[in-house]
Amino acid sequence: SFSPSLSQPNTTTGKEIDPADFRRKSSVVWQSDVLLPCATVSEALMTSALLKLPQGMPRQAKQRRVEQILTELELQAVKHSRIGQDIDGASSGISGGERRRVSVGIGLVTDAAVLFLDEPTTGLDSDSAATLVHLLSHLAVAKRRTVVCTIHQPSSAVYNGFDRVMLLSRGRIAFLGAAAEALPYFREFG
């Protein structure tokens, strides 16, 4: 949760960050997907738009937002497909990568300036994980959005999708900086 510790001066503007304002400008996508298996991809996103966007916003504007997300997350081809569910490892609906992108889309409905993702690549094959990180990186640049991910043991393709990294060892910061600078940094220490 976002604690009162956020009420500290913003290093850019010097103004305090109001926790309630920060909650409105940010969104969290949790590791576990909580999606209705009987809903289509479009229905899941539209339900989120109807619940999260202002009541005074016209339904057509909400629908345009959903269509934009479907395009940004490359979900147009499955927008009328049922989400389905995993049954003993076998999916009865869209793929795991598509399911994760729907969860990300639900987080993007409000067009949050900061998007937090808890283990977004968990359970995905290497291609789906790399695709998701590539899409998130593109969204960060194209929409000038801050995307923060927690991730364990990423593949090199996934790791290379990040601009900046904070590497932890036993809960302490071992490296903080440009992703490309981590390997040379650790080489200095053998």
DODREN-764562 format. One line per 4 residues: number of its first residue (from 1); for each residue y negated, x negated, z negated of N, C-alpha, C. Coordinates in nm, 3 decimals. Layout:
N
NUM = Y,X,Z,Y,X,Z,Y,X,Z ~ ...
END
This chain:
190
1 = 0.118,-0.084,0.000,0.000,0.000,0.000,-0.124,-0.088,0.000 ~ -0.235,-0.029,0.035,-0.360,-0.102,0.040,-0.427,-0.087,-0.095 ~ -0.448,-0.197,-0.160,-0.497,-0.194,-0.297,-0.646,-0.219,-0.302 ~ -0.706,-0.200,-0.421,-0.849,-0.225,-0.437,-0.888,-0.369,-0.406
5 = -0.790,-0.459,-0.394,-0.824,-0.597,-0.360,-0.890,-0.606,-0.223 ~ -0.879,-0.499,-0.143,-0.948,-0.498,-0.013,-1.098,-0.483,-0.030 ~ -1.142,-0.442,-0.149,-1.285,-0.428,-0.174,-1.346,-0.566,-0.198 ~ -1.325,-0.652,-0.104,-1.381,-0.786,-0.108,-1.467,-0.802,0.016
9 = -1.561,-0.894,0.011,-1.647,-0.912,0.129,-1.567,-0.945,0.254 ~ -1.603,-0.881,0.362,-1.546,-0.909,0.493,-1.604,-1.042,0.538 ~ -1.519,-1.137,0.579,-1.568,-1.269,0.615,-1.655,-1.268,0.741 ~ -1.643,-1.165,0.822,-1.724,-1.155,0.944,-1.862,-1.098,0.915
13 = -1.867,-0.988,0.842,-1.994,-0.919,0.819,-2.051,-0.940,0.680 ~ -1.969,-0.986,0.586,-2.015,-1.002,0.449,-2.017,-0.871,0.372 ~ -1.980,-0.761,0.435,-1.978,-0.630,0.369,-1.841,-0.605,0.307 ~ -1.840,-0.526,0.200,-1.713,-0.491,0.138,-1.637,-0.394,0.227
17 = -1.504,-0.407,0.222,-1.417,-0.318,0.299,-1.373,-0.205,0.207 ~ -1.404,-0.083,0.244,-1.364,0.035,0.167,-1.217,0.064,0.195 ~ -1.131,0.066,0.092,-0.988,0.092,0.116,-0.960,0.222,0.192 ~ -1.033,0.329,0.163,-1.010,0.456,0.233,-1.046,0.443,0.381
21 = -1.154,0.373,0.410,-1.195,0.351,0.549,-1.092,0.264,0.621 ~ -1.040,0.164,0.549,-0.939,0.077,0.610,-0.813,0.156,0.644 ~ -0.773,0.249,0.556,-0.656,0.332,0.584,-0.675,0.415,0.711 ~ -0.798,0.464,0.731,-0.826,0.546,0.851,-0.824,0.461,0.977
25 = -0.859,0.334,0.965,-0.868,0.247,1.082,-0.742,0.165,1.106 ~ -0.639,0.190,1.027,-0.515,0.115,1.043,-0.396,0.210,1.048 ~ -0.285,0.157,1.093,-0.163,0.236,1.104,-0.045,0.144,1.074 ~ 0.059,0.201,1.016,0.179,0.125,0.981,0.299,0.184,1.053
29 = 0.381,0.097,1.110,0.508,0.138,1.171,0.617,0.070,1.090 ~ 0.692,0.151,1.017,0.796,0.098,0.930,0.919,0.058,1.007 ~ 1.002,-0.026,0.945,1.123,-0.076,1.009,1.219,0.036,1.047 ~ 1.236,0.132,0.961,1.329,0.242,0.989,1.261,0.348,1.074
33 = 1.324,0.381,1.186,1.273,0.488,1.271,1.308,0.621,1.207 ~ 1.208,0.707,1.191,1.232,0.842,1.138,1.185,0.938,1.246 ~ 1.277,0.968,1.338,1.245,1.050,1.453,1.342,1.167,1.459 ~ 1.293,1.282,1.502,1.380,1.398,1.519,1.466,1.378,1.643
37 = 1.598,1.375,1.627,1.684,1.350,1.742,1.679,1.458,1.849 ~ 1.643,1.581,1.810,1.640,1.691,1.908,1.509,1.696,1.987 ~ 1.410,1.619,1.946,1.281,1.618,2.016,1.285,1.525,2.137 ~ 1.205,1.556,2.237,1.190,1.464,2.349,1.086,1.360,2.308
41 = 1.077,1.254,2.385,0.979,1.149,2.359,0.838,1.209,2.358 ~ 0.806,1.289,2.458,0.672,1.352,2.465,0.647,1.444,2.346 ~ 0.748,1.522,2.308,0.731,1.613,2.194,0.705,1.536,2.065 ~ 0.775,1.425,2.044,0.756,1.345,1.923,0.613,1.290,1.917
45 = 0.563,1.239,2.030,0.428,1.185,2.034,0.323,1.295,2.020 ~ 0.347,1.409,2.085,0.251,1.519,2.077,0.246,1.577,1.936 ~ 0.360,1.586,1.869,0.361,1.635,1.730,0.278,1.542,1.643 ~ 0.293,1.413,1.662,0.214,1.316,1.587,0.065,1.332,1.618
49 = 0.032,1.352,1.744,-0.109,1.370,1.783,-0.167,1.495,1.719 ~ -0.090,1.604,1.718,-0.138,1.729,1.659,-0.159,1.715,1.508 ~ -0.076,1.634,1.443,-0.087,1.618,1.298,-0.192,1.514,1.257 ~ -0.209,1.410,1.337,-0.294,1.299,1.295,-0.436,1.301,1.351
53 = -0.454,1.358,1.468,-0.586,1.356,1.530,-0.670,1.472,1.475 ~ -0.803,1.461,1.481,-0.890,1.565,1.423,-0.862,1.703,1.480 ~ -0.870,1.805,1.393,-0.845,1.942,1.436,-0.942,1.986,1.545 ~ -1.065,1.937,1.539,-1.166,1.976,1.636,-1.147,1.912,1.773
57 = -1.056,1.818,1.784,-1.030,1.752,1.912,-0.952,1.847,2.002 ~ -0.997,1.868,2.125,-0.927,1.961,2.215,-0.782,1.917,2.242 ~ -0.694,2.015,2.256,-0.553,1.986,2.281,-0.536,1.901,2.407 ~ -0.618,1.925,2.509,-0.608,1.847,2.634,-0.638,1.699,2.607
61 = -0.731,1.671,2.518,-0.763,1.532,2.484,-0.645,1.468,2.410 ~ -0.580,1.545,2.325,-0.462,1.495,2.255,-0.349,1.467,2.354 ~ -0.334,1.556,2.452,-0.231,1.536,2.553,-0.261,1.412,2.638 ~ -0.388,1.391,2.670,-0.426,1.269,2.745,-0.392,1.144,2.664
65 = -0.413,1.149,2.534,-0.381,1.036,2.446,-0.231,1.008,2.450 ~ -0.151,1.114,2.444,-0.005,1.099,2.451,0.035,1.037,2.584 ~ -0.022,1.085,2.694,0.010,1.030,2.827,-0.029,0.882,2.836 ~ -0.141,0.847,2.776,-0.186,0.707,2.774,-0.084,0.620,2.700
69 = -0.036,0.667,2.587,0.063,0.592,2.508,0.193,0.579,2.586 ~ 0.236,0.687,2.651,0.359,0.681,2.732,0.348,0.572,2.839 ~ 0.231,0.561,2.900,0.209,0.459,3.003,0.204,0.320,2.941 ~ 0.125,0.304,2.834,0.108,0.173,2.770,0.241,0.117,2.720
73 = 0.328,0.203,2.669,0.455,0.157,2.612,0.572,0.170,2.710 ~ 0.540,0.195,2.836,0.640,0.205,2.943,0.751,0.305,2.908 ~ 0.708,0.425,2.867,0.800,0.531,2.831,0.794,0.651,2.927 ~ 0.719,0.639,3.035,0.705,0.751,3.130,0.840,0.799,3.184
77 = 0.928,0.706,3.211,1.058,0.742,3.272,1.146,0.823,3.177 ~ 1.122,0.814,3.046,1.207,0.886,2.951,1.130,0.991,2.871 ~ 1.010,1.025,2.916,0.927,1.115,2.837,0.989,1.253,2.816 ~ 1.077,1.298,2.904,1.143,1.428,2.889,1.284,1.415,2.832
81 = 1.322,1.293,2.794,1.456,1.269,2.737,1.455,1.294,2.587 ~ 1.566,1.345,2.537,1.581,1.366,2.394,1.595,1.229,2.326 ~ 1.538,1.218,2.208,1.546,1.093,2.134,1.690,1.064,2.096 ~ 1.763,1.166,2.050,1.902,1.147,2.014,1.916,1.070,1.885
85 = 2.037,1.029,1.856,2.062,0.953,1.734,2.178,0.859,1.755 ~ 2.186,0.759,1.668,2.299,0.667,1.672,2.417,0.733,1.601 ~ 2.529,0.735,1.666,2.651,0.789,1.607,2.753,0.675,1.605 ~ 2.771,0.617,1.488,2.863,0.503,1.472,2.835,0.394,1.576
89 = 2.708,0.362,1.595,2.670,0.255,1.686,2.652,0.297,1.830 ~ 2.693,0.418,1.864,2.677,0.466,2.001,2.560,0.564,2.005 ~ 2.465,0.541,2.092,2.347,0.626,2.099,2.375,0.748,2.185 ~ 2.325,0.863,2.140,2.341,0.986,2.219,2.207,1.026,2.281
93 = 2.115,0.935,2.288,1.983,0.965,2.344,1.925,0.843,2.412 ~ 1.796,0.821,2.390,1.728,0.706,2.450,1.779,0.577,2.386 ~ 1.749,0.463,2.447,1.798,0.335,2.397,1.725,0.297,2.267 ~ 1.779,0.197,2.199,1.716,0.148,2.076,1.577,0.093,2.100
97 = 1.559,0.023,2.211,1.426,-0.031,2.245,1.327,0.079,2.272 ~ 1.372,0.183,2.342,1.284,0.298,2.368,1.252,0.371,2.238 ~ 1.349,0.382,2.151,1.328,0.448,2.021,1.222,0.373,1.940 ~ 1.230,0.238,1.939,1.130,0.158,1.867,0.992,0.177,1.929
101 = 0.985,0.186,2.061,0.855,0.205,2.127,0.799,0.342,2.096 ~ 0.883,0.444,2.078,0.835,0.576,2.037,0.774,0.566,1.897 ~ 0.841,0.495,1.807,0.786,0.476,1.672,0.651,0.403,1.676 ~ 0.642,0.303,1.760,0.514,0.231,1.777,0.410,0.328,1.833
105 = 0.449,0.410,1.930,0.358,0.509,1.988,0.304,0.605,1.885 ~ 0.389,0.647,1.793,0.344,0.736,1.685,0.239,0.665,1.601 ~ 0.257,0.535,1.580,0.158,0.457,1.507,0.029,0.438,1.584 ~ 0.037,0.444,1.716,-0.081,0.423,1.802,-0.161,0.550,1.831
109 = -0.107,0.665,1.794,-0.172,0.792,1.829,-0.318,0.795,1.786 ~ -0.348,0.742,1.669,-0.486,0.747,1.618,-0.574,0.638,1.676 ~ -0.519,0.553,1.763,-0.593,0.443,1.824,-0.649,0.349,1.716 ~ -0.565,0.320,1.616,-0.604,0.237,1.503,-0.647,0.098,1.549
113 = -0.746,0.043,1.480,-0.794,-0.092,1.511,-0.697,-0.198,1.464 ~ -0.621,-0.168,1.357,-0.524,-0.261,1.302,-0.389,-0.190,1.295 ~ -0.289,-0.253,1.354,-0.154,-0.196,1.356,-0.060,-0.292,1.284 ~ 0.002,-0.244,1.176,0.099,-0.322,1.100,0.239,-0.276,1.140
117 = 0.328,-0.370,1.168,0.465,-0.337,1.205,0.561,-0.413,1.115 ~ 0.649,-0.340,1.049,0.749,-0.398,0.961,0.876,-0.420,1.041 ~ 0.907,-0.546,1.068,1.029,-0.582,1.139,1.051,-0.501,1.267 ~ 0.957,-0.505,1.362,0.969,-0.419,1.480,1.087,-0.449,1.571
121 = 1.145,-0.569,1.561,1.254,-0.605,1.652,1.393,-0.588,1.590 ~ 1.399,-0.542,1.466,1.529,-0.525,1.399,1.618,-0.430,1.478 ~ 1.740,-0.474,1.503,1.839,-0.390,1.571,1.828,-0.390,1.723 ~ 1.730,-0.461,1.777,1.712,-0.465,1.922,1.782,-0.587,1.982
125 = 1.831,-0.573,2.105,1.886,-0.689,2.173,1.770,-0.781,2.211 ~ 1.800,-0.901,2.254,1.695,-1.001,2.279,1.597,-0.957,2.388 ~ 1.646,-0.891,2.492,1.556,-0.845,2.599,1.462,-0.735,2.549 ~ 1.515,-0.638,2.474,1.433,-0.529,2.421,1.331,-0.582,2.321
129 = 1.372,-0.678,2.239,1.281,-0.737,2.141,1.167,-0.810,2.212 ~ 1.200,-0.890,2.313,1.097,-0.964,2.387,1.003,-0.867,2.460 ~ 1.057,-0.760,2.516,0.975,-0.660,2.585,0.878,-0.595,2.488 ~ 0.928,-0.557,2.371,0.842,-0.494,2.272,0.729,-0.586,2.229
133 = 0.760,-0.711,2.200,0.656,-0.807,2.157,0.556,-0.830,2.271 ~ 0.605,-0.836,2.394,0.514,-0.852,2.509,0.418,-0.733,2.518 ~ 0.471,-0.611,2.503,0.386,-0.492,2.508,0.284,-0.492,2.394 ~ 0.326,-0.531,2.274,0.234,-0.537,2.161,0.125,-0.641,2.183
137 = 0.164,-0.755,2.239,0.066,-0.860,2.269,-0.035,-0.812,2.373 ~ 0.014,-0.743,2.475,-0.074,-0.688,2.579,-0.171,-0.586,2.519 ~ -0.120,-0.498,2.433,-0.205,-0.397,2.369,-0.312,-0.462,2.281 ~ -0.274,-0.569,2.213,-0.370,-0.639,2.127,-0.486,-0.692,2.209
141 = -0.456,-0.749,2.323,-0.560,-0.807,2.409,-0.638,-0.698,2.482 ~ -0.566,-0.607,2.547,-0.631,-0.504,2.630,-0.716,-0.408,2.547 ~ -0.670,-0.374,2.428,-0.740,-0.275,2.345,-0.820,-0.340,2.231 ~ -0.823,-0.474,2.230,-0.894,-0.547,2.123,-0.850,-0.493,1.986
145 = -0.721,-0.489,1.969,-0.659,-0.434,1.849,-0.589,-0.551,1.776 ~ -0.592,-0.549,1.644,-0.521,-0.648,1.565,-0.381,-0.595,1.539 ~ -0.280,-0.674,1.574,-0.140,-0.636,1.553,-0.078,-0.739,1.459 ~ -0.027,-0.691,1.346,0.034,-0.777,1.246,0.180,-0.737,1.232
149 = 0.271,-0.833,1.249,0.414,-0.806,1.241,0.480,-0.894,1.136 ~ 0.575,-0.838,1.063,0.666,-0.921,0.985,0.793,-0.932,1.068 ~ 0.850,-1.050,1.071,0.968,-1.070,1.153,1.049,-1.186,1.097 ~ 1.181,-1.172,1.098,1.271,-1.277,1.050,1.344,-1.338,1.169
153 = 1.349,-1.468,1.172,1.426,-1.544,1.270,1.412,-1.492,1.414 ~ 1.291,-1.493,1.468,1.274,-1.446,1.606,1.334,-1.545,1.706 ~ 1.374,-1.493,1.819,1.418,-1.580,1.929,1.295,-1.653,1.980 ~ 1.316,-1.756,2.060,1.201,-1.830,2.113,1.116,-1.740,2.204
157 = 1.180,-1.649,2.278,1.103,-1.557,2.364,1.015,-1.466,2.281 ~ 1.065,-1.417,2.168,0.986,-1.332,2.080,0.876,-1.415,2.014 ~ 0.912,-1.531,1.961,0.815,-1.617,1.892,0.698,-1.652,1.985 ~ 0.728,-1.682,2.110,0.624,-1.720,2.205,0.529,-1.605,2.239
161 = 0.564,-1.484,2.200,0.477,-1.369,2.222,0.365,-1.358,2.120 ~ 0.369,-1.440,2.015,0.268,-1.435,1.910,0.162,-1.542,1.932 ~ 0.036,-1.505,1.905,-0.074,-1.601,1.916,-0.084,-1.686,1.790 ~ -0.085,-1.619,1.676,-0.099,-1.686,1.547,0.019,-1.646,1.459
165 = 0.064,-1.740,1.378,0.176,-1.713,1.289,0.148,-1.765,1.148 ~ 0.210,-1.698,1.055,0.215,-1.746,0.917,0.363,-1.759,0.886 ~ 0.408,-1.882,0.867,0.548,-1.907,0.837,0.562,-1.927,0.687 ~ 0.658,-1.856,0.629,0.679,-1.861,0.485,0.809,-1.931,0.452
169 = 0.809,-2.001,0.341,0.929,-2.062,0.288,0.932,-2.032,0.139 ~ 1.035,-1.959,0.097,1.049,-1.919,-0.043,0.924,-1.846,-0.094 ~ 0.867,-1.764,-0.006,0.752,-1.682,-0.045,0.618,-1.754,-0.044 ~ 0.616,-1.878,-0.001,0.492,-1.955,0.003,0.459,-1.991,0.148
173 = 0.331,-2.003,0.179,0.289,-2.035,0.314,0.325,-2.180,0.347 ~ 0.406,-2.198,0.452,0.443,-2.331,0.499,0.357,-2.372,0.618 ~ 0.308,-2.272,0.693,0.223,-2.299,0.809,0.142,-2.174,0.840 ~ 0.016,-2.194,0.877,-0.070,-2.085,0.921,-0.157,-2.138,1.033
177 = -0.141,-2.079,1.152,-0.221,-2.126,1.265,-0.165,-2.076,1.397 ~ -0.207,-2.142,1.504,-0.161,-2.106,1.639,-0.009,-2.129,1.648 ~ 0.061,-2.034,1.707,0.206,-2.043,1.717,0.250,-2.172,1.785 ~ 0.178,-2.214,1.887,0.214,-2.334,1.962,0.197,-2.462,1.879
181 = 0.122,-2.455,1.771,0.096,-2.575,1.689,0.197,-2.593,1.576 ~ 0.284,-2.496,1.555,0.378,-2.504,1.443,0.478,-2.618,1.461 ~ 0.541,-2.628,1.577,0.642,-2.732,1.599,0.583,-2.872,1.583 ~ 0.469,-2.903,1.648,0.409,-3.036,1.625,0.374,-3.061,1.478
185 = 0.330,-2.959,1.409,0.297,-2.971,1.266,0.421,-3.012,1.186 ~ 0.533,-2.945,1.208,0.655,-2.976,1.133,0.717,-3.107,1.177 ~ 0.696,-3.147,1.303,0.747,-3.277,1.351,0.683,-3.392,1.272 ~ 0.555,-3.375,1.235,0.487,-3.479,1.157,0.559,-3.508,1.026
189 = 0.629,-3.408,0.972,0.699,-3.424,0.845,0.848,-3.450,0.862 ~ 0.887,-3.470,0.988,1.028,-3.500,1.015,1.117,-3.379,1.004
END
